[in-house]
Every structure is written in structure tokens, then in C-alpha cells.
């Protein structure tokens, strides 16, 4: 008897943005997984008609009712929107709805009812008008899971890029680059890549300062903090090296011998992989007790009412989740 395919929950995100659109378009291509979409079934059905997709919506009560995604049926765990959305126009009334999707997906993953979560984009600005602070999916799921350290990684066919700090103002980054944080992040990256099947990952750690500090002339953090952390971690993983100057770290030779780049801050690492692979990236959270991937773009409110969004990033995030979840699935079965 063939092994059951992994189960994936997709949170359809901000209903006025392109999240529901790219979710439906990606599902119409089929996926080697049992997929359930968390969202408003009526809103999704209306978008299917506007998009002229050959999909049928089937509301389910339990994730176990989701069948393998063959590109014809969208299985939906129905959450009613508070107010009927208008594409391209945010409405704070629907913020509670958006957060409910994340909460349910987290519960499904924690109770092992799904093997992975894929998230469509949300709008941080509108969510922060509510009662709670929302700095991002990564931080939200980490807090919900009670995990002290998670790592944001973008993955594409060309490269993988992880971050020591994520959504911090630039002025706060240097003080956040501590030995404790670097060591925890390296550990999460090591274990996360092993879970993806890379037994001894080659991790290149980037320096914080230009030219990795240039022997202290351009900042002390690289020599005093980052380098000693890497040397200590090499006792566990000899293939973790650095710090490397970020401006010369992406040569063809280095790319060919790197499993993961570890950048110190958001705009040091992400512009590089997005330039190389925009629309073909999955945003992966390492360190959670479940697989979580996302698209590499935002809600794109400026084009949401045109229904012209590309589903390529959502398709890649879904494929990456299915592939990763299959590995977790096999380990759990052993």
C-alpha cells in the first residue's frame, strides 16, 4: 500500500491582496500533497470565477477530508471574513480573520494533523492597527510555539540565504549580534539543513561590516564576536566558515561550494537572493517544530484588482513544503 502523501495547510493571507489569487493559481497546477486552504470559501469561490479557473471549492470540516491535490478541487477549512473584501483595499475589520487563519494552522501543525504550513502574504501595517503587535509570520509562529530561536531562510534553486537578525531597524543590528545569538542561529541552521537531507552543510557566514571589518579598521564586531563564534562552532560543524566580506561572497566558485549563506541582517542577504531568484524563492522558517514555508513577496495591493499576479513563488513554496514534509513524514514513521 503506498504511503499517504503529506498534509499541508495554506493560510490564504490578506484577503484584499494577491494571496488568495496566487494560492488558487498554484493549486490549479497540482501538488504531490493533500492540501487544505484556510480562508473564506465564498471569497475563494468568487475569485475562482473571476480568474476563470477550472477549480471547484469543497468545504471540509476536518483536515483528514483533504484529498491529494490534482488541480481540480480546492479543499477549504472555512473561516468567514468579517467584511467582504475589495481587492486592493485594506480593511482593519478583517485583521482578526487573518490572524485566526494563522492560529488554526499553528494548532493543526502542533497536533500533527498537518505536516507543513504554507503562508500567503499578510499586511503587517493593517494587522498592527489591531490590539496586538505583529512583526511577521516568523516571529508570530515562534512565539506561538514557544521557541526561543528561529531562523528565516530564503531558498531557491540558485542558493539558500539565512539571517541572524530579521525585522530590526538597522541601528539596532550591531548590539543584537551577540555570541549567544550567533551560536543559536548556527545550531538551528545546522539542524534545519540536516532535516532537509544535508548531513554536513557548508555554511558561509558573512561579516557585519564592509570587508568583514578589515582587521578592525571598519568595525570590531567581525574579529571580536563573529570570528570566535565560528571557530568555536567548527568543533561541531567544520564546514561552517567565515566571516566573509559580503560584497565578494557570491562568486560562481563560492556559490558552487555553499549550502547556506548566513547574513547578519535583513538587507544584507535578502536583496541578493531576490535579485537572483525573485519569484522562484521559498521563505522557510527553521527551528519550528513543523515545516513552514511562504512566498517571497508581499500583498501587492497595487495589482490585486487586476488579477495578473504570478503564482511562481507560491508554487515553489508549496513544492518545497511538500518535499520537506515528506522527509519529516518519513522520519516520523520510522
LUMVEXDREN-776094 format. One record per residue (C-alpha): x, y, z. Coordinates in steps of 0.1 Angstrom, whole numbers, padded with zeros to 4 digits, always signed. Example, Ala and Ser with C-alpha at 12.3 -4.5 7.8 and 13.67 -1.06 7.14 Angstrom:
# LUMVEXDREN-776094
+0123-0045+0078+0137-0011+0071
***
This chain:
# LUMVEXDREN-776094
+0000+0000+0000+0015+0034-0010+0025+0057+0018+0000+0086+0024+0010+0119+0010+0019+0147+0035-0008+0171+0045-0003+0208+0040-0023+0238+0053-0022+0270+0033-0032+0302+0051-0047+0324+0023-0035+0356+0039-0047+0392+0035-0080+0387+0015-0076+0421-0003-0042+0412-0016-0028+0387-0041-0025+0358-0015-0058+0341-0023-0052+0346-0061-0017+0330-0061-0029+0302-0038-0057+0292-0062-0035+0295-0093-0008+0273-0076-0033+0247-0066-0047+0245-0102-0012+0232-0112-0015+0202-0088+0009+0192-0059+0021+0159-0045+0004+0165-0012-0030+0167+0005-0037+0204+0007-0063+0224+0026-0067+0261+0023-0077+0281+0054-0099+0310+0043-0133+0322+0033-0148+0296+0010-0172+0321-0006-0144+0347-0013-0122+0320-0028-0151+0307-0050-0158+0342-0063-0121+0346-0072-0121+0313-0090-0149+0326-0112-0131+0359-0118-0099+0341-0127-0118+0316-0149-0100+0287-0132-0112+0251-0136-0115+0246-0099-0142+0236-0075-0144+0246-0039-0152+0218-0014-0157+0229+0022-0143+0203+0047-0147+0201+0084-0115+0183+0092-0081+0182+0075-0084+0144+0071-0110+0150+0044-0085+0168+0022-0076+0146-0008-0044+0147-0030-0043+0180-0049-0049+0170-0085-0056+0206-0098-0094+0202-0099-0107+0207-0063-0098+0232-0036-0104+0218-0001-0113+0246+0023-0114+0249+0060-0139+0277+0060-0134+0309+0080-0159+0336+0072-0144+0371+0066-0157+0398+0088-0164+0422+0059-0165+0413+0022-0131+0423+0008-0124+0447-0020-0093+0438-0039-0065+0463-0034-0082+0480-0004-0073+0470+0031-0099+0468+0058-0089+0466+0095-0121+0447+0102-0106+0416+0086-0074+0416+0107-0089+0393+0132-0098+0369+0104-0063+0369+0090-0048+0361+0124-0074+0333+0130-0060+0316+0099-0025+0316+0114-0037+0304+0148-0056+0274+0133-0027+0265+0110-0003+0265+0140-0027+0243+0160-0030+0219+0131+0008+0216+0129+0013+0213+0166-0012+0185+0168+0004+0167+0138-0027+0170+0118-0007+0187+0090+0030+0181+0082+0036+0217+0069+0022+0252+0067+0025+0274+0037+0016+0311+0042+0003+0336+0017+0013+0372+0024-0003+0393+0051-0001+0431+0055+0018+0440+0087+0006+0476+0087-0031+0467+0089-0026+0439+0114-0007+0464+0137-0037+0486+0138-0053+0459+0160-0048+0451+0196-0015+0432+0192+0019+0439+0176+0027+0418+0145+0062+0419+0132+0060+0390+0108+0049+0353+0103+0084+0341+0115+0081+0358+0149+0044+0350+0152+0048+0313+0148+0080+0312+0170+0060+0329+0199+0031+0306+0194+0054+0275+0195+0073+0289+0225+0106+0286+0205+0134+0309+0216+0153+0310+0184+0140+0305+0148+0158+0315+0116+0144+0330+0085+0159+0313+0054+0151+0320+0017+0157+0290-0006+0159+0289-0043+0175+0267-0070+0204+0291-0070+0212+0295-0033+0199+0295+0003+0202+0326+0025+0195+0327+0063+0195+0357+0086+0210+0362+0121+0186+0392+0127+0153+0397+0108+0130+0426+0111+0151+0450+0132+0159+0487+0125+0195+0489+0111+0206+0510+0141+0197+0480+0164+0216+0454+0145+0251+0456+0159+0241+0452+0195+0219+0422+0185+0249+0404+0170+0259+0386+0202+0278+0353+0207+0247+0337+0221+0226+0346+0192+0251+0336+0166+0257+0303+0182+0219+0296+0185+0214+0306+0148+0242+0284+0136+0228+0255+0156+0193+0260+0141+0207+0263+0106+0228+0231+0111+0198+0211+0123+0174+0226+0098+0196+0217+0068+0202+0182+0082+0164+0178+0083+0164+0187+0046+0189+0159+0040+0222+0179+0040+0242+0159+0066+0273+0183+0068+0261+0216+0054+0287+0241+0041+0277+0273+0058+0294+0306+0048+0289+0333+0075+0290+0369+0062+0307+0397+0081+0288+0425+0096+0310+0454+0084+0324+0463+0050+0353+0439+0041+0344+0419+0072+0358+0447+0094+0392+0448+0076+0412+0438+0107+0393+0462+0129+0397+0493+0108+0360+0492+0097+0344+0479+0129+0354+0454+0157+0324+0430+0156+0338+0407+0129+0371+0400+0147+0358+0402+0183+0325+0385+0181+0317+0367+0148+0350+0350+0140+0354+0334+0175+0318+0321+0173+0325+0304+0140+0358+0289+0153+0340+0275+0183+0312+0261+0162+0337+0244+0139+0341+0218+0167+0305+0207+0159+0305+0216+0121+0339+0220+0105+0323+0232+0073+0310+0264+0089+0334+0291+0078+0338+0329+0078+0333+0358+0083+0334+0366+0046+0331+0401+0031+0295+0402+0017+0305+0420-0015+0327+0391-0028+0309+0361-0013+0287+0353-0043+0312+0343-0070+0304+0313-0091+0331+0293-0072+0317+0302-0038+0281+0296-0049+0291+0261-0061+0306+0252-0027+0280+0268-0004+0249+0251+0010+0238+0282+0030+0249+0318+0034+0243+0333+0068+0238+0371+0066+0239+0393+0097+0209+0414+0088+0178+0416+0065+0190+0438+0037+0225+0423+0036+0212+0389+0025+0177+0391+0010+0183+0416-0018+0210+0392-0032+0188+0361-0034+0157+0381-0045+0177+0396-0073+0190+0361-0083+0157+0343-0079+0128+0366-0074+0095+0348-0078+0113+0314-0075+0120+0315-0038+0105+0299-0007+0107+0317+0026+0114+0289+0051+0113+0292+0089+0140+0269+0105+0137+0259+0142+0099+0255+0144+0086+0220+0154+0070+0218+0120+0078+0228+0084+0067+0263+0074+0073+0280+0041+0060+0311+0025+0062+0332-0007+0090+0357-0012+0067+0387-0019+0041+0408-0002+0004+0415-0007+0009+0436-0039-0022+0457-0033-0014+0478-0063-0021+0449-0087-0045+0429-0067-0076+0440-0085-0060+0433-0119-0057+0395-0112-0024+0393-0130-0002+0380-0101+0023+0352-0108+0019+0321-0087+0055+0310-0093+0067+0318-0057+0036+0302-0041+0041+0271-0063+0078+0269-0053+0069+0274-0016+0043+0246-0019+0067+0222-0037+0094+0230-0011+0070+0223+0018+0058+0190+0002+0094+0179-0003+0105+0189+0032+0073+0175+0048+0079+0142+0031+0113+0140+0048+0097+0148+0082+0069+0123+0073+0094+0095+0068+0113+0103+0100+0081+0103+0120+0071+0070+0105+0104+0053+0115
***
